[in-house]
């Protein structure tokens, strides 16, 4: 499956029934990739598609179908699954390789990795409607066979420089961790990635209650002053209050992610540097 590390894909089926389950699952995967109508996909999922588990076939779950919809950005199908099955569609699927129970928030991390901003917004809306904040948004659990295990969705968004995904997560209550990673990205990324890395850093600042101790800033002050600007540098070092524009934008950011994205260029977060 696309969300598993490649070394796991070499496992061979051991029975005709298991191979038939894999065939139906792959057919369903292709149908989602082709953006077939929602009604047809649901008919396939509920009547024709099976997974092999504990030596027996079972029906393909909504949470597994949502992963396919994420991979192929089938927004209509993702919306249907979330509206129809709510939190059941966000349940972590069981790992088919070590048979451990699913944990964490793989759908959020999948949306970040594939930069599915629209579907991520739908999922976060479902989380909000069902009052499933806190631990779910900040979950870093997951089987070690799954890519991105041990990272939160916010940490992954910072690592991959996904500012739109990051803003959505933070505006819905995810913890703004990953500032040190964001700083590292600023100095290590290519010039073509610098703008996105800078935006991720800026988004974290909008939701950061107070700057954590950052030894790297004091070790190379001239480098960081040139990258961050004097006001932000002094604030992060604990030498000055946050810039006035940053304080104003913080209030705006907490009222909804669309408030920030709709601002004119001269008021965007990067303008305080």
C-alpha atoms as one frame of an Amber mdcrd trajectory, in Angstrom:
protein
   0.000   0.000   0.000   1.278   3.528  -0.709   1.556   4.566   2.943   3.854
   1.670   3.861   7.619   1.632   3.582   8.705  -0.019   0.351  10.528  -2.911
   2.000   7.172  -4.278   3.185   5.812  -4.695  -0.333   7.833  -7.832  -1.010
   5.619 -10.037   1.155   4.038 -12.832  -0.918   0.513 -14.136  -0.573   0.231
 -17.669   0.786  -3.204 -18.749  -0.443  -5.565 -18.257  -3.389  -8.101 -16.571
  -1.078  -5.519 -14.090   0.102  -4.438 -13.351  -3.454  -8.073 -12.784  -4.415
  -8.432 -10.275  -1.555  -5.341  -8.470  -2.794  -6.732  -8.438  -6.320 -10.014
  -6.852  -5.213  -8.172  -4.309  -3.048  -5.946  -3.327  -5.966  -8.973  -3.007
  -8.267 -10.554  -0.692  -5.722  -7.324   1.305  -5.457  -7.351   1.782  -9.240
 -11.023   2.780  -9.185 -10.303   5.516  -6.632  -7.303   6.614  -8.677  -9.564
   6.962 -11.705 -11.880   9.226  -9.649 -14.927   7.024 -10.273 -18.262   8.252
  -8.846 -18.792   7.962  -5.109 -21.814   5.670  -5.392 -19.864   3.205  -7.505
 -16.884   3.219  -5.162 -19.134   2.563  -2.170 -20.840  -0.300  -3.956 -17.422
  -1.801  -4.658 -16.181  -1.253  -1.100 -19.245  -2.722   0.586 -19.830  -5.699
  -1.708 -16.795  -6.507  -3.859 -13.626  -5.507  -1.985 -12.032  -7.558   0.785
  -8.966  -7.500   3.021  -7.190 -10.521   4.424  -6.937 -10.493   8.218  -6.136
 -13.277  10.702  -6.532 -15.905   8.017  -9.946 -14.732   6.832 -11.321 -12.174
   4.361 -13.142  -9.168   5.745 -14.885  -6.133   4.303 -12.838  -3.091   3.327
 -13.241  -0.462   6.058 -14.129   3.228   5.577 -10.848   4.252   7.236  -8.931
   2.236   4.636 -10.966   3.732   1.810 -10.201   7.218   3.133  -6.485   6.529
   2.805  -7.015   5.686  -0.863  -9.060   8.861  -1.319  -6.225  10.846   0.253
  -3.535   9.348  -1.942  -5.482  10.145  -5.117  -7.095  13.382  -3.886 -10.632
  12.121  -4.499 -12.258  14.938  -2.553 -15.864  13.928  -3.193 -15.239  10.431
  -1.870 -13.321  11.727   1.133 -16.194  14.100   1.940 -18.734  11.277   1.666
 -16.730   8.955   3.948 -16.296  11.649   6.591 -19.948  12.731   6.438 -21.281
   9.181   6.481 -18.903   7.461   8.907 -17.473  10.385  10.903 -14.803   9.201
  13.366 -14.922   5.638  12.027 -13.366   6.972   8.811 -10.476   8.433  10.841
  -9.730   5.277  12.806  -6.178   4.020  12.338  -6.233   0.818  10.229  -4.629
  -2.308  11.587  -1.125  -3.019  10.297  -1.289  -6.002   7.940   2.376  -6.923
   8.399   2.785  -7.245  12.150  -0.965  -7.521  12.966  -0.754  -4.844  15.658
  -3.789  -2.690  16.323  -3.896   0.646  14.553  -2.942   3.750  16.532  -2.122
   7.399  15.998  -3.477   9.691  13.303  -2.267   8.238   9.983  -4.874  10.097
   7.928  -3.631  13.489   9.122  -0.028  12.590   8.338  -1.017  11.148   4.975
  -2.785  14.395   4.096   0.331  16.358   5.040   2.707  14.108   3.100   0.604
  14.318  -0.071  -0.230  18.005   0.574  -3.990  17.365   0.436  -5.025  20.684
   1.959  -8.725  20.441   1.070  -9.166  16.921   2.482  -7.152  17.824   5.567
  -9.585  20.673   6.176 -12.502  18.229   5.903 -10.910  15.848   8.399 -10.136
  18.614  10.873 -13.753  19.771  10.549 -14.893  16.274  11.523 -12.467  16.243
  14.454 -13.864  19.576  15.625 -17.501  18.519  15.220 -16.866  15.351  17.239
 -14.814  17.178  19.894 -11.785  14.960  19.273  -9.074  17.578  19.833  -5.948
  17.300  21.961  -4.380  13.873  21.856  -5.570  13.010  18.367  -4.125  16.073
  16.652  -0.810  15.652  18.460  -0.582  11.885  18.135   2.801  10.549  17.081
   1.876   6.898  17.453   1.712   4.302  14.737   3.241   0.975  13.853   6.956
   1.071  13.026   6.125  -0.504   9.640   4.313   2.676   8.646   6.119   5.638
   7.170   6.239   8.746   9.410   5.766   6.739  12.624   6.934   8.654  15.679
   6.121  12.091  14.232   3.132  14.319  14.747   1.324  15.806  11.766   2.717
  19.230  12.731   6.290  17.938  12.848   5.826  16.327   9.446   4.364  19.525
   7.973   7.421  21.464   9.185   9.823  18.815   7.907   8.195  18.749   4.454
   7.558  22.519   4.310   3.768  22.337   3.994   2.651  25.784   5.278  -1.027
  25.473   4.294  -1.340  22.123   6.075   0.560  23.488   9.056  -1.718  26.510
   9.397  -4.818  24.299   9.324  -3.442  22.000  12.023  -2.358  24.843  14.289
  -5.606  26.776  13.852  -7.539  23.668  14.941  -5.540  23.308  18.145  -2.467
  21.185  17.363   0.605  21.948  19.455   3.101  24.264  17.701   6.108  22.016
  18.201   8.909  21.719  15.662  10.481  25.205  15.911  13.998  23.774  16.057
  13.272  21.684  12.956  11.894  24.781  11.222  15.115  26.681  11.961  17.180
  23.792  10.644  15.110  23.749   7.464  15.802  27.446   6.922  19.557  26.881
   6.767  19.583  23.489   5.027  16.910  23.744   2.312  17.525  24.687  -1.306
  16.810  28.208  -2.488  13.709  26.905  -4.295  12.303  25.627  -0.975  13.279
  28.611   1.167   9.982  30.483   0.830   7.882  27.515   1.959  10.276  26.756
   4.820  10.103  30.401   5.891   6.297  30.328   5.850   6.270  27.232   8.078
   8.576  28.976  10.531   6.299  32.032  10.512   3.180  29.911  11.112   4.763
  28.350  14.178   5.574  31.798  15.568   1.912  32.796  15.243   0.833  30.020
  17.623   3.866  29.804  19.897   2.951  30.899  23.466   6.556  31.777  24.255
   9.857  30.914  22.578  11.602  27.797  23.913  15.355  27.858  24.692  17.198
  27.785  21.353  20.937  27.436  21.849  21.638  27.519  18.123  20.571  31.175
  17.957  23.177  32.294  20.474  25.872  30.110  18.922  25.620  31.863  15.537
  23.899  35.209  16.172  24.951  36.912  12.934  23.626  34.070  10.765  20.262
  33.990  12.521  19.853  37.743  12.660  20.276  37.896   8.897  17.753  35.084
   8.365  15.131  36.040  10.929  15.440  39.794  11.218  16.569  41.640  14.336
  13.153  41.890  16.048  12.287  38.202  15.742  15.827  37.177  16.662  15.793
  39.291  19.837  12.353  37.948  20.813  13.394  34.318  20.345  16.486  34.987
  22.460  14.358  36.469  25.232  15.820  39.950  24.802  12.707  41.797  23.580
   8.918  41.443  23.310   7.436  39.969  20.109   7.079  42.356  17.140   3.833
  44.324  17.150   2.687  42.906  13.810   3.266  39.378  15.101   1.118  40.095
  18.159  -1.691  41.459  15.981  -1.576  38.528  13.562  -1.723  36.054  16.442
  -5.193  37.276  17.371  -6.271  37.036  13.746  -4.833  33.533  13.257  -6.817
  32.123  16.162 -10.083  33.210  14.540  -9.506  30.910  11.540  -6.840  29.981
   8.980  -8.691  31.766   6.178  -8.152  35.103   7.944  -4.378  34.833   7.479
  -4.396  33.526   3.908  -6.727  36.339   2.785  -4.470  39.135   4.035  -2.680
  41.341   1.499   0.988  40.587   0.873   2.338  43.424   3.009   0.491  42.032
   6.059   1.428  38.382   5.577   3.494  36.828   8.404   6.824  37.138   6.511
   6.471  40.937   6.536   7.644  41.302  10.143  11.198  40.172   9.259
